[in-house]
Amino acid sequence: MSERGHTGRLVGGRFELLDRLGSGGMGTVWRARDLGLDREVAIKEVRPADAALYEHNPALAAQQRERVLRESRALARLQHPNVVSIYQILEVEGSPYPWIVMELVRGSSLQDRLRHGALTPQEAARIGRGVLGALRAAHAAGIHHRDVKPANVLLRPEGGAVLTDFGIAALRDSTTLTATGEVIGSPEYIAPERLHGDETRTASDLWSLAMLLYVAVEGYHPLRRASTMATLAAVMTEPVPPPRRAGPLTPALTATLVADPAARPNGEQLDLMLAAAEAGAVAQPAPYQPPAGPAPYQPGPDTGAAGRKRAVAWAGVATLATSAVVATVIALIMSRVPGEGGAAGNGSPGTRTAGVPQVSVSTAPTAAPTAPATDGTAQEDLLTPRGARAAVAALTKEMGGSKVSELDIYADHASATAPTKAVKNGFDSFTYRGGTVTRDGPDGVDEDRAVLDLKAVNWDALPALWKRAEKELGVDKPTARYLAVETDIIDGTASMSFYLADDYGGAYLKANLNGEVIELYAR
């Protein structure tokens, strides 16, 4: 962390820029002081490297600005311990781009840590699980990172991993890519299918994570070549050699670093493998057998072919594991966790047998699950008018009022952020699940945070809005859905957003509190 300094520059009349922390393809990050709350924050000036393209094209500049705002709003809803929190989005006079105010993470990056030597497999697995948790939360919200690399993983002083620059690379659309010929992401960590033009896969972020962990334990990048073009060619065409120092992490790396994204483990499967590695289960890799020749990746394989490829890939992983523990974990994953995707599964709580994590995952659709209430009866689907009213009634009683800054409703639980009387301009977080409300704790102090009254929401409009979302958003078989009732970060306008997501991303419909559609953000 650089020493405290003063540039004398104020952003938004409130944030004093102290010193520059770094810069990249999508702008510059500053350490700043929030003069209103007397705390230090990170603030990012969003400015694309190809900004000249927008200066003489107002329509393209407006589209880029809307993408930044839409993505940042989605990121601001990602309340996850392994994701850098977004506090505010600023419109700054004289700047065509917004500024994003974020949590300032004290600590160094994983890239800095690796300059002092490689990690043990257990250390890497622990960090990997933290980053994976961030990715799974984002994937469930329809957000792809597209630039997972050591420089974007921050390590808190207590050891926790935080993924930053979340979604910033995803703001670059295909027209910009075509116009500039620029690769979105870091060449050494980009997944091969993305070089073939396939930007739809959550599995692409998992490849990048696995390559990050490979580098962390082996101490070198297996596909780095003398030039960027040679590196990209190697990523596209060459198999990744098996790791030599990864020990119990070997099965996770070998399973994920395969060319076909359909053959990789999904987020839940990968987490189980990383958990086994973190626990120290030892797996000795089999002798390396060079492949006959790399087969180029073909986007969009048919379901049958994908299933056969997955079976072959998992069989290859099993041959690597001589440890009975790791072999058992892989067998459980193969038999009980179907499909590929980023959204969290809806299985029952995991159990442990002889130290081995086990899962039981339902193959039923996750569109409208129910959960048992505390009295043993089936809980109403909260995404219906009756279910939403039940959750709101319980939350209102516990919160001491019906005003919130946001309310997120899923089929089986809801979370709310509401003003508190304990601290001026303070907010608390609450969760409703199974008929019971719990106070999760303080959510911070923010004098600028707008609130809305849940009494003003037309809950009877939910069925029609969900029906329209299912018809027009282009997500035919959603694996995750939720409703966000919230206030706009910039102007405080209240709205409802109906989100649908599957393994390839998400989309949402936005309506006012009366149920009138404002805008659709289709796939």
N, C-alpha and C positions, 0 to 999 in steps of 0.2 A: 504494500500500500504506500502511495507517495505521501510526502509530508504535507501538512496543511498549508494551503496557500490561498490567495485571493486574486481573482481576475477583475473584480469590481463590476462584473456583469450580472444583472438580474434577469431572470427568465420568468415571464408571467407575473412580474412584480412581487414575487415571493421567494423564488429559489435563487440563491447566490451561488454562482459557479466558483468552486474552489480550485480544482485542478483537473486535468484530463486524465482519465484512467486508461483509455485505449480507443482505437478506432478500427473500423472494418468496412466491409462492402456496403453496409446499410446505415452508416453514420458514425457518430462519435459519442462516447460515453464519458460523462463528467461526474466527479464527486461534487456534491452541492449541499448547501445548508438550507433546509426548509425554515425560513424565518418565522412562519406562522406557528409551527409546532416545536421550533428549536431542536431539530434533529437533523442528522446527516442522511442523505439519500443519494441514490445514483439516478442520473437523468440522462436520457438518450436523445440526442438530436438526430431524428430519422432523416437521413439524406442519402439516397441511392448513389452508388458510384457512377452510374450512367445518368446523373441528374440532368445533363445537357439535353437528353432526349425529351424531357418534359418542359423545358423552359420555353420552347416555341410551339408547344402543343397543349393548349389549355385543357382539351378534352381528355388527353392521356394523363395529364397531371391530376385532374380531378378524379379520374378512375384510380390512380395510384394512391391518392390521399384517402379515398373511401376504403380501399383495401387495407391500408394501414390502420384506419380507425376501426374497421370491422374486426380485423385480426386482434388488435389490442384489446377491444372489449371482450372478445372471447377469452383471451389470455388472462384478463383481469378476473375472470370467474374461476380460474384454476387455483383454488385454495388448497395447495398441497405442500407438505414440508420440504419436498425436493425440487420445487419450482420457485424461482425468484418471483416475489409478489410484485404486482403492478398496483401502484397507489392512485395514479391520476394521469390523464391525458390532457396536454395543454395546447391550445391554439395560441400561437405567438404572432403578434403583429409584425408584418414584414417578412415572415417566413411562410413559404408555401407548404411546409411539412409540419406535422405535429411533433411535440416533444413528449416523451414517455417518462414519467416519474416512477422509479422502482425502488425496491428494497436494496440497501447497500449491504452486501455480504462481506463481512470481515473475514479475511483469510486469503489463501493463495489458490491458484488454479491447479488442476491436475497436471497441466503441462509444466508448470513450475516445479511441482513435486517430482515429476519423472526426470528432471534434470539432475536429481540427486541419486538416481538409481531406480531399478525396476521394483515393482511391488511383489509381495508374496501372493500366491493364488488366493489365499483367504482374504487378504486386504482388497485385492481387485474384485473379488466376488461381492464383498460388502459394498464397495463403491458402486459396482455394477447394479446391484439390487436397488440402490437409491435412485440412480439414473433411470433404471427401468420403471420404477414406480412413477416417476415424473412423465415418462413417455406414455405409459398406459393411461394415466389420467388425461393427458392431452389427446391421445387417440380416441378415447371415449367421447371427447368433445368435438371430434372431427378435425383436430389440428395435427399436422405433421411438422416435425422439427426441421429436417432436411440438412442439418449441419452439426450433428453430434460429433464432437472431437474433444481432445483433452483441454484445449484452451477455453471451451465453453462449459467445462465442469469446474465449479468452484468448491473448495473444501473448507467448511466452517472450522473454526479453531477446535471445536469439540469432536471433529472428525466426520460430520455429516456431509454428504454430497448434494450439491444444488446445481441443477441444469439451468443455464442462462441463455440469452439470445433466443428464447423460445419462440418459434414461429416466424422470426424476422425474415429468414430466407424464404419462407413460404409465401411472402408477399409478392414475390417476383413472378409475374405471369408468363405464359408461353410466348406472348407476342414480344415481350421484352427480351426473353431468351433468344428468340429468333433474330431480333434486331441486333443484338450485341454479340451473339455467338459465345456468350459467357456461360460457364458451368456453374449451376447453383449448388454451392457446397464446397467442401474441401476435397480436392482430387484423391487424396490418400484414404479418405473415409467414406467416399460416396459408394453407394451400392451399384452393382453392375447393371441392374434393370433400369436405373435412372439414366444411365448413359445410352440406353436404347430408347429413351423417351417415355418410359413408364413412370409417371409420378403419382400413381394411385395407391401405392402399397404402404401399409404401416410396417410391413416387414423390412422396408428399406432402412428405417430408423434402427431396427434391431440389428441389421448387418453392421451399421456404423458403430453401434454400441459394442458388438462383439469384436470388431476390428480394434476399437479403442482398448478393450481389455487384453487383446492379443499383444498389442504394443506395450501395454503396461507391465505384463509379466515376462515377455520375451526380451524386451529392451530394444527392439528394432521393428521396423515395418516390413512385412514380407513381400509387399508389392511395390515398394518405393524403387523408382528407377532414376536415371540421370536427368530426366527432364519431365515436365508436367505431362506432355503428350505421351511419353513412354510409360509413365505411371498409369495414365488413363487407359492405355492399350492393355497393360497388364491386368488392370481391374476387370476389363471387359472379357479377356480371353484366357487368363491363366488361373489354374486352381490355386487355392491358398495352401501352402505346405503345412502339415500338421505341426502344432506347437511342441516344443521340447521341454519347456520349463513350467508348463501350466498345471501339471499334476491333476488335482481334482476338478480343475476348471476346463480340462481338455474336452469332455463331452459337450459342454455348452458351446464352446468355440467351434468345434468341428461341425456340430449340428446346424449352427447359424450361418457360418461362412461358406454357404453353398450358393451356386449361381442362380438356381431356381427359387424365387421367393416363396412359391407355394410349398416347397419342401422344407422350409425353415420352421422351427417351433414358433408358436405364437407367444404372446406376452406372458400368459399364465404358465405355459410349459417352461419357458426360459427362466422364469422366476423360481420354479421348483428346482431346476438344475443348478442355478446360482446358489440357492439355499443349501443344497447338498455340498457344493464346493466350499461355501463359507463355513460349514460345519466341519470341514476337513476330511470328508470322504475321499479316499485315495483312488485314483484311476490311472493305470499305466497305459499309455498309448501303444497300439500295435505297431510293428515295423511299417514304415511308410512304403506304399506301393504306388509308384508313379502311374497316373492314369494314362490310358491309351491316347487320349487327346481331348482337349476341352471342347465341350459342345456349346455352341453359342446359345445364349438365352433367347427364348421366343416368348414375347409377352402374351398373356392371356391364354394359358393352356386350358384344354377342356377339363372338366371335373374328373373324369376317369383317369386321364393322364396325370393330373396333379396328385391324385390319390396314390397312383402307382409310384410316382417319383418320391412322394413323402415316405412311403413304406420302404423304398430302397435306401433313402437317406437315414431314416431311423435305424434300419438294420445295420448300416455302416457305423452309426454311433454306438450301437450295442456292442459291436466287436471291439471297440476301444476300451470298454469298461471291464476290467478284470475284477474290480471291487464288487462284492455282492451288494453292498449298499447302493452304489451308483446304478448298478444294473437294475436293481429293484425300482429305483426312482424312475428310470427311463421306461421300464415296463409299465409302471403305473401311468406315466404320462401318455404312452402310446395307447393304452387301453381305455383311459377314462377322460381324456381331454380332447374332444374332437375339434377339427376345423382350424382356421387361421383368423386372427382378428386382434384388434387393439382393445376392444371394450372388455371390461371386467366380466368374468363369468358369473352365473347365478347359482353356483353350487352351494351345497351345505358346508358349514364350517369344517376345516380340515382336521384330521386326527393324526396321531403319530403312533407307529408301531415299531418297536425296537429302534427308535431314533430316526426312522425314515418318514419324511412327510408324505401324506397321502391326501388325495382329493377325490371328491365325488361331485361331478359336474353334470347337471341336467342337460339333455339335448333338446328340451322344449324351448319354444321361442321366448325371448326375454321381453317381448313387447308389453305384456301386462301381467307380471308375476304378482302373487300375493304373499304376504308374510304373516305368520301367526301373531296375533295380538297377545298381550300379557295375560289375558284370561283364557288363552288356548283357542280362541275362535279365529276364523280366517279374517284377515284384515282387508278392508275395502281397497280397491285399486285407487291410489291417490291421484292419478291422472284423470279421474272422472269428477264431475261436479260434486257428487256426494263425498267422495274421498278427499278432495281438496278442501271442502268446507270442514270436514272432521279434523284434518290436520291444522287448518288455520284456527279453528276454535280452540284446540288444545294449546297451540303456540301462543295465541293471544292471551290466554289465561296466565301462562307462565311468564310471558314477556311483560305483562302489565299494561298492554296496549296493543293496538292493531297496526301501528306504524313500523315499517321496515325500510331498510335501504335496498334489500333484495331478499327474495325467497326462491329457492330452487326446489322443485318438486319432482321426485322420481316415483316409480310405481309403488315402492315399498317404504320410502322414507322421504323426509323433507328437511331442509336446513334453512335457517333464517338469520339475518343480521339485523338487529334492532337497537334503537337508542337506549341508553341506560341512564338512570338518574344518579348513579354513583359518581360519575365523573362528567364534567361539562364537556359537551361535544363527543362523549364516549359512546362506544357501541359494544354490544355483546353478541356472541354466537349461540344459537340454539339448534338442536336436532330433534325431530319428531320421528319415532320409529315404534311400531307395534303398540300404538295407543299411548305411548309415554313420551314426555318431553324432557330432555336433559339440557342444562346450560353447559356449553362447552368451554366457556371462558371469555375473557375480554377480546374484542376484535380491533382495538385501537382507538385513537382519538383523531377526529377529522372534522373540523368546523365547516368544511365545504361539502360534506357528503349530503346529498339530497335524500329525502325519504318519501314514501308513498303510503297511502292508507289502504290496507287490504279490504276494508269495507267497500272500496270503490271498484273492486274487481268483479266483472260479470262472469262468475264461474259457470253459468249455464251455457256460455259460448264455447266451452272446451270441446265438446264432441264434434261440432261443426268445424272448428279450427284444426283439430287433429285430422279429421277426414280430408280437409283441403291440403294439409301438409303432406299426408300420405299420397295424395293424388298428384301433387304438383312439384314436390321437391326432388323427385328423381331417385329416391332411396327406396327401392322396391321391397326389400326384405330387411328392415332395420333390426339390428341386434341391440340397440340402445336408444332410449328416448328420455327426454326430460323437459320440464317447463321452467323457464326462468322469468320471474316477475321482478322487475328491477327498475332502477333509475339510470338515466344516461349519465355517463361519467362527465360529459362536457356541459350539457345544458340542463340536466336534471329531469328531463321528460320521462314519465313512467310508461312502461310498455310490458308486453308479454312476448316471450320468444319460445317457439315450439321447435325443439331440436330432434332430428332423426339422424342416426349414424349407423354405418355398417363397417365391414372390414376395410373399406376403401375410402372412408372419410365421412363427412357429415354435411348437413344443410339445415336451414331453419326458416321458419315463417315468423314474421314480426307483426304484432297487432297492438292496438291501444287497449286500455283496461276495460273498455266497453265491448271489446271483441271485434272491432273493425280492423281488417287487414291493412297494414301500412306498407309492407314490402315483403317480397319473397327472395331468399338467397338460395336458389336451387343449386344442385350439384353442378 
